[in-house]
Structure formats: structure tokens, C-alpha cells
Amino acid sequence: MVDVWLPYGKTEICTRIPTQNFLGLIEPKEKPGVSEAMAEIKRALKEPIGSKRLGEIVKPEHKVAIVVDDATRSAPSNLMVPSVLEELNSVGVKDENITVIFGCGTHKAVARDDAVRLLGDAVLNRVKVISHDCRANDLVYVGTTSKHGTKVYLNRVFAEADVRILTGDVDFHYYAGYGGGRKSVLPGVSGEETIKHNHAMLLHSNAKTGVLNENPVHEDMIEAARLAKVDFIVNVVTNSKGEVVKAFAGDLEQAFYEGVKLVDEMYRVPVDRKANIVVVSSGGHPADVNLFQAYKGVDSALKIVKRGGVIVLVAECPEGHGNQVFYDWMVKFNDVKAVEKEIKRNFVLGGHKAYYLLEALQNHQIILVSSMPDYYASNIFKLKTARAINDALNEAFKIAGKTAKVWVMPYGNFTHPEVQASEE
């Protein structure tokens, strides 16, 4: 037997797998965080990629808009924004001419407590800080994307600024391929109509994690950010502990693509074959705080499980399902086709998760080991459940057979496995 420990909430649980069934562990090639994150961000600002330094782009009289992530993301805005402000001040830009905009997309406005956590009191007391409202009646139309016909409406303060700066973090994203860069414009500071038109393209076969080439969602986001005339970006790549590994600053596209390379280096893992059973932990707290977040682990497992195979998802989910739209769509729709129609008709953030889960359940069985009540897990989200991980594994062997091969992925939310051989 092989004992494997998996993150579960703030603790770990152990599963025992027969040696002859065990294919191995699939883990990311994590890199340590830098010792001084602020110093690393300042280094990136001094050595911009494909761009002049920020201080050479702005003039003292310019009005500057800086987009930062809202409370649903974990980018270290509290480190990036002060570094950017310092650079702006050094060339004579006054604090009263700078506005920081929370790029909320379709999310609600950022509450004061969250704003303090995300930016720190010092920044809030220095410059004007606002939350983007995708339904505001003063959005500015800047053009229509040529390839996908998305009408781009933007936040007025952002659109009318002389210099536009984006901040964020580069990581994997379900349908944009990667987060970061252009995503701070669309969805970040775009109108609701713009966001819905763009996000409805998630149904496209290339709109998936780790794919940029011919991904319509990404192409559309890039074009929207070009129409927005972004001047400069500051993005970071973090490890699974949330520590800054490296910062990238400069050109909207070039700096972003350098970040993408590092994400791939750390989290893309080549695998030689698929398994009948994949045991996946989302990575423990906070990745498994609810089912909405923890589902990323299933998304990773789907890449390495055979058709008709079993996924055992280990995720504590102390906060339950985590998203009302996800819940409502799972109650309302029974099959993928119905969800596809609804996404095309009226995309609502959260609905995409129902689409992915129902699609996964078409060809796979998913057994959830969590603290969620069985009623929700089984009746609403259509998952099998087990109280203990070894019970789940026994059940998986019953479904897949005694000789079933097993991969184990302890950090599913952060791992992007890729099967090298075309083996099904």
C-alpha cells in the first residue's frame, strides 16, 4: 500500500492506494517567493518589457487611472499600487490627479473593509478610489472588436484618463486561458453588455484553461484592451502560498506573455497517460473554501481521467456551494444543452460553473469528500458523496474495477496536467 497525504481545509487527510494501482503523484514545480516582494515589483517597474518606463510615459499634468483587482481575486494590490504611485509622484504627477479603480466586472462594489485589506489605509487616504459599475449610465463606447463583434463600453473615469495602467496577477483561467493583463479591461472595467457578449464565447472548444491560441475569449479581451489604449501594466505571478515569485511590467501584451511563460513553467505538468481514477484535492484552504472554488480541481482532473472514469474530489467546502447563480442553475437545468442555450441568451457569472459540472458528469462519475450536507452535494450538484476518503476510493474501485489505475493530484487548483501521448 502507498500512503498519500492530501490537503483538506487547514489540515491533511491520508488515503491508502494499492501499490499495483498507483501511477504516482502529479504536482506542480513550485518556485519559492522572493524575499522582498515590494523590491521585486520596483525592479519590474525599472526594467519594463517592450515599453518605456512609466515615468517616461506620464507628464506631470496627466490624469492617471490605475485598475486593481476586486475582493474576489488575490493579487497583491497593496504592494503594486504604492510602487506605481511612487513612480508617478517622482515625475511630478500629483495624488489628486490619480484614481484607483476596482475592476469589479459584474461583481458588486468593493466594501470599505475589503478596500482597506486590498490597498491599505495609506493608499485610500492619498488618492481617489472607486469601484467600477458595469451598469453605470455614463459608460463610454470606444469601438467594436473586429473579429467577434463585441461592442466595448468602458468605465468613464478609465476611458477619459490620459494614462491607463493595469495591475493584476497572471494565473490559469477556465475560459480566458489565463487571468491577468487584458482581463483588467474586459471584464474589469467594461459594461455588462460587453462582458456578456465576450463571456458567452466560453462555449467555444478553444476557450479553456491554459489555451490562448485561437481562444475567442482571449482574442476579444486583447482587442478590447487595445481599443481602451492601455499604456502600461504591472502583473505578478505568485506560488500556491500566494507569495510573489516574479513581477512583470511594461507593454500590455509583452509583459503579460512573459508572465504566462512563468505560470506554464511552474504549473504545466506533462503526464504519460490517463488513469481510470483520479484522486484530486483542490489544495486545501482557501482553494477548497466552497464548491465553486474547489471545482477547479475537477477541471484539472478531467485532463487525465479516461472517459467513463471516476474523479474523487477532496475539498472541505466549509462555506457550502459558494455561489448562488451556480446553485440556481443546477436546480433549474438538468442537461448541458439547456445551459448552453441560457449562456448564449443571457450569460450570468456563476452559470459557467453549472455548465462545466454538468458537462463533466456526462462522461464521468464524481465522488465528493467534504463537509457539505449530502442533500446539497447529491440532490443539487448531482455528485456521489463519501464521508471518508478511503470509502470514496473503495467506491471508485467498485465502479472502475479492481485493476483500475490511479493518479493523485494534491494541488488540483494549481496544476495543469497534460497527457503527452494520444492515449484514451
N, C-alpha and C positions, 0 to 999 in steps of 0.2 A: 504493500500500500504506500501511496505517496500522500503526505500531509501538506495541504496548501492553505495558507492563511490569506484571507481576503478582507479588505477594509469594509466596515459596516457601520454607518454613522460615525461616532467618535471612537469606536472600538474596532476589533477584528474578530472574524469567526473562521473556524477551521473546517475544511472539507477533506475527506479521505477518498482518494481515487485509486482503483486497482492499477498497479504498475503497467500491466499489459494494455490498458485502455488509454493511458495518459500520453498525449502527444507533447505536452510541455506548456510553459508559461509564455504568454505574449505580453511583453512590457515595453513601454516607451524608453527611448535613450535619453533620459532626463539630463539636463545640464544644471549646474548649481547657479543660484542667483549671484549677481555681482555684490561685492561688499558694500558699495555706496551707490544706491540706485539714482539718487539725485545727481551725483557726479557723472554717471553714465548718460543720463538724459542731457546734461550740459555738454558732454563730449559730442553727442549726436548733433546738437544744435550748432556746434562749432565746425562740424565736418558733414555738412548736408550732402545728400546723394542727389546728383542731377539737378542741382539748384544753387542759386546764390544763397548766402547766409540771410537769415531773416532780417537782420539789421541793415542789409543792403537792399532789401525789397521795400521796407516801410520808410515813410517820411514822417517827420515829427507831427505834422498836422493831420495825418491819416486817422480815419475811424477804423478800428480793428474789431473783427468778430472772431471769437475762439469757440469752436464747438467741442463739448466734452460729453462723455457717456453719461447716461442717467443711472438710476439706482439699480437697474436690472443687470448691469454689467460690472466687471471687477477691475476695469482699467485704473491705474494709479494716477488719477487726475490731480490729486493733492501734491504730486511730485512734478508732473508735467507743466501744469499751469504756472506755478511760481517761477519755474525756469524760463518759460516763454515771456512772462511779464518782465522779468529781469532784463532779457534781451531787448524787449520793446522799449523799456524805460531808458536803456543805455544809449539809444539813438534819439531820445527826446520825445517819445510818444507818452502822452500824459494818461494817467489811470482813468480820468473821466471820459477819454475817447475810446476806451476798451469795454466791450461787452462779452461776457462769457454766456454761451447758450447751451443749456442741457438739450442734447439731441434726443428728444423723447420718442421720435417716430409717432406711433399710435398709442404709446403708453401715457399714463396720467402724469401730470406735472410733478416735479420733484418737491417733496415736503421739506420744510426748513431743517429738520433734524438730519435728513438724508443729505441735504446740501452741505451742512457742516461736516458730516462724515466724509463726503466725496471731495470737498475742496478745502476745508479748514476755515476757521473764523477769519484768519488774516486776509485771505483772498476775498471772502464775502464782504469784508469791511472796506476793501480797496476799490473794487470795480463793480460795475452793474452786472447782476446775474439774473438771467431769465430762463424759463422753461419754454421750449417750443410747443406750440399748439397746432396740431395738424388740421384742425377745423377752424382756425382763425379766419376772419373775413377779409384780412388785408394781405393774404399771401401774394407773392409776385410770380407771374408767369415768365419763365426765361427761355422757353423753347420746347420742342417736341423731339424725343430721341428718334434718330433716323431709321434704325433697324427695327425697333419694336413699337414705335408709335406711342410712347408714354409721354403725356403732357406733364412737364416738370414745373410744379408750383413750389416755391421756397419761402421760408421764413423771411419776413420783410427786413428785419434788422441785419440778417445774414446777407441777403441779396444786395442791400444798399451800402454795405461796408466797403471801404476802399481796399482793405486787405482781409482775406478769409483764410483762417487757419483751422485745421482739423487735428484732434488728438484722439487716441484710442489704443486698442491692443489688437494684434493680429493673432487669430486662432482659427480653428476649424469652425465651419458653419454649415448647417444642413443643406440649404439650397443656394446660398451665395458662394459656396465653396470655402470661403474664408471670411471671417469678420475683419474689421479694421479698414483703414484707408477710406475709400469711396463710400463706405457704409455710413459714415458720419453725415453725408449729404442725403443719401437715399438708403434707408428710411429716415435717418437722424433729424434733418430739418426740412423734410418735404411735406407736402399736403397729403391729405388722406386719399384723394383720388389717384395721385401719383404712386403712393405706396401700394394701394390695392392692385393697380394695373401691373406694377412690377412683380409683386409677390404672387400673383396668380400664375406666373410662369414657373413656379416651383414644381408644376406637374410635368415639366419637360424632362426627358431622360438624362440630360446632362446637368440638370440643376441638382447637384448633390455634393456631399462633403468632399473637400479636397480637390474639386474639379473647377478650373477656371476656363479651360479651353472649350470654346463653343457653348459655354454656360450662359443662357439668355439673361438670367437674373443678374449675373455679374457684369455682362456686357452693357446692360441697360443702366446699372448703377454707375459704371465708369463714365458712360456718356452723360448721364445726369450731372455727375461731379465736374465734368469738363464744361458743360453748359453753365454750371454755377461759378466757373472761373476760380477754382481753389488755388491759392497762392503757395501754400506750404502745409506740410503735415508733420506731426510728431507721433510716432507709434512705438509701442514696446511689445516684446514677446516675453511672456512670463512662463515659469515652470508650474507644475501642478500644485505647488505650495503657494503660488501667487507671487513669487519673488521675480524681480526683473532680471532676465538673462542678458538682454541686449536692447538698446534703443535705436530707432531709425528715424531720421528727419530729412526733410527736403521735398522733392518732387512728388506730387500726388500718386503717380504710378510707380516710379522707380524705387522710392523708399518703401512703398507697400510690398512690392515684389521681393525685395531683399528680406523683409520680414517673413514672407511666405516661405522662402528658401529655408530659413532657420526653423520654422514650425515643422516643415517636412523632415528636416534632419533629425529633429527630436522625436516626432510623433508618428511618422510613417514607418511601419514595420513590415518587411517582406515575410511572407509565410508560404511554405511549400505546398500546402494542401488544405482542403476544407475538412471539418470534423462533423460527426453525426450530432454531437452535443457540444455546446459552448457554455461554460460557466463564466459569467461576467459580473464583476462588481463595478458600479459606476465610479468608485474611487473613494467611497466614504464621504463624510461631511466636508464641505457643503454640497458636493455633487449629487448626493442622494437625499437631499432635504425633502424632496417631493417627487412624485412620479413624473411630472412634467420635465424636471431637470434630469432625473435618473434615466429617462428613456434614451438619452444619447448613448448609453452603454449598449442598448439593444441595437441601435443603428450600427454601431461598430461590430457587434457580434454577427449581424446579418451578412457581413462581407466574408465570413469564414465558416459559416454553417451550411451544410448541404440542404438542398430542397427537401422539405419534409422532416428536417431535423428539429432538435429541441434546444431552446435557449433557457438557461436558468439565470434569472436576474436577481442579484443580491443587492438590495437597496432598502435602507431602513424606512424612508418616507415618513418621518415623524409629523410632517405637515400635510399628509394625505396626498391628494392629486395635484394640488398646487396651481391649477388654472381653471377658472370657471367655464371658459369657452371650450376648452379641451373636454371637460366633463359634459357640458351641454350637447356637444356634437356627438359624443359617444352614446349618449342617451337617445338622441334624435335619429342618428343614421346607423344603419346596420351593415352597409356594404360600401366598398371603396368607390364604386361608380356614383353613388348618391353624394358622397363627399366631394368627388371631383367636380360634379355639377355645381355644388354650392361654392366651391373655391373659385370657379370661373365666374359665377354670378355675383357673389358677394364675399370676397375674402375677408376673414377676420382673424387677426393674430391669435394663435391658440388652436384654431381649426386644423392647421397643418399637422399638429401632433396627432390628432384623431386620424387623419389621412394616413400618416406613416404607420401608426399602430395597426389599423385595420388592414393595410397592405401587408405588413409583416405576418399578421395572423392568417392570411390566405394560405401560406405555404409552410408555416412553422407553428410549433406549439411553444408557448412561453410560460414558464413557471416562475412566479414571483415569491421571493423570500423577503418579507418585510414586516413592519408593524401595522400596516394598513388593515382595516377590518375586511374580512373576506367578502362581505356583501359588496363593497365597492370594487375590490380587485376582480372578483368573478362576474358579478352581475352587470356592472357598468363598463369595466375595461376589458372584460372577456378573457381574463388571464386565469390560468390554473394557479393555485397557491399551495405553499407548504410552510409550515411553521419553522422547520429547521432545514439547514442547507443539505444535510445528508439524506433527509426524507425526499427533498426535491431531486437529488441526484438518483436515488433509487427509482423514483417515478420516471425520470428521464430514461434510465436504462430499460424500464418496462416498455416504454414507447419505442425507443430506438434499437433495442436488442442488447443482449449481454456482451456482444463483441464491439459495441459502439466505441468509436474513438472520441477523445475529449480534449478540447483546448480550454485553457483557463486564462482569463484576462482580468487582472486585478484592478486596472485603471481604465476601464472601458470608455469613460467620457473623454479621456485624453489620448486614446490610442487609435491609430488609423491603420488597421492591418490590411495588407494587400496580398492576395493569392497570386503567386508568380506563374504557376502552371495553369493551363486552362482546364482544370480538373473539376468536375461537378460531382 
